């Protein structure tokens, strides 16, 4: 097996079983922290250091992989871009408010849910679009531009949420946090990306690129473990509230996917562009949300984005499994859908498609 295939295999394995590994990190963290809470109480500074290390491990590779070269093309596809922006910065926060009020009674958990659905899509969304045989080029541009727009919108909307719900949100601390964990890594990550491309060439860089999402996922597992380990006693006492996050997540995923699928078809988008809009709208960047919540707020706020990857994977993978049916709903003939260069064609796996 070649080096590239090994890297792809590891990345795809972690991606496929993301929810399982997140669940394992949560359970081990809870059990270890709860049964050794005296050590936790005496070593809070060590736990904070581990959180910071996990955030760096998780965030920096994500920034190295951000591709901003397609921003111009995203602006040309303004209808798709408008829907993706509205879904990320209007639909997501509004659903967090409605479902949070319905299922979650703890105000800090509701704030965490709001942050989790305010921070927009991650580069993993592009991978899901690829699995759906969607327009990868368009989805990459959507991810890049929504990420840039999110930088000023996160503190603004979080501040408005805090004022409306009488929850203390230090906008200045939030701005400083975003500078530390998003802007600075981004400033370093972009030239690192370009430098690696020049030094290695596009082909070699593509071969090693699975390393970056793999490291990001490992960093996510680490910070989720540390959060649940360091605050296990508090989480156990609020376990019922955590179940509310589960109900809200499943409702959000189900309603949002059905709504977007019907909307894109009603607006006469083709299947491929629709998939390029669905996943950047629904698949949230929980890693960044965890980092913001853990750094700028209390640990309780980080619980929602830390548990959501488990549930997010469930409805996104279910949607991917329904790919032939969804393609058929959009009028694509044959049992499956594939693409060739910039032109997309369909084929039947049994050889009977047209």
C-alpha positions, 0 to 999 in steps of 0.5 A: 500500500502506498503512503498516500493510500495509507494516509487516505485510509486513516483519514477516511476511517476517522471520518467514517467513525468520527461519532464513535471516537467522539463518543469514546473520548466523552465516556473515557473523559467522564469516567476518568475525571469523575472517579479521580476528581481530586486530581482534577481539582488539584491540577486545573492549570495542567488541564488548561495547558492540555486544552490549549495544546489540543486547540493548536493541534486541532486548529492549525492544520485546518487553516493550512488546508483552507483554500481561498483561491475559489472566492471569485467563483463563489461570488459568481454563483451568487444564488448558491452563496446567498442560500449558504450564507443565510443557512449559516448565519440566519437559519442556524442561529434561529434554530439554535434559539428555538430548539434550545428554548424547547429542549435545553433549560441550562442557559450556558448550554443554550449559549453553547448550542448557539455558538455551535450552529453559528460557527460555519462549515468546516473543510470536512464539508467538502469531503461529504460533498465529494462522497455525494459526487457533488460540485466540489469546486463550488463547495470549496469556495462556499467553505472559504467565503463563509469562514471569512464572513464568520470572523466578524459575525461571531462576536457580533451575533453572540453579543446580541444573543447575550444581551437578549437572553441576559447571559454574560458575553464579553464581546471583547474577550470573544474578539481576542479569542477569535484573533488568537485561535482563528486569525493568527493561525489563519495568517500563519496557515495561508503562507504555509499552504502556499509555501508547501505548494511551491516546495512540493508541487501540487501533486505531492501536496495533494498526496500528503494532504490527508495528514491535515484533517487527520491531525485536526480530528485527533486534536478534536478527540483530545480536546473533547476528552480534556473538556469532559475529564476536567469538568466531569463532576459538573457534567454528570450533575447536568446530565439531563440537560446534555440529553437536550442537546441530543434532541435539539441536534437530531431535530436540527439535522432532520429538519434542515436537510429536508428543508434544503433538499426541497428548497434547492429542487424548488429553486431548480438547482441541479443535483451537483450544485445542490449538494455543494450547498447542502453540506456547507450549510448543515455540517458545522465546524464544531472544532472551532466552536469548541475552541471558542467556547472553551477559551472565551466562556465557561466549560459548560458552554463547550459541552454542546459543541463537544457533543454535537459531532456525535449526532452530526455524523449520524444525520450526515452519513444517513443523508449520504447513504440515501444518495441514489434516492436523493439524486433520483429526486433531482431527476438524475437517471440511473442508480448512482451519480458520478462526474467526469472533469467539469461535466457530470454524467450518470451511470447505472451500477448495473449497466442499465442507466442512460 
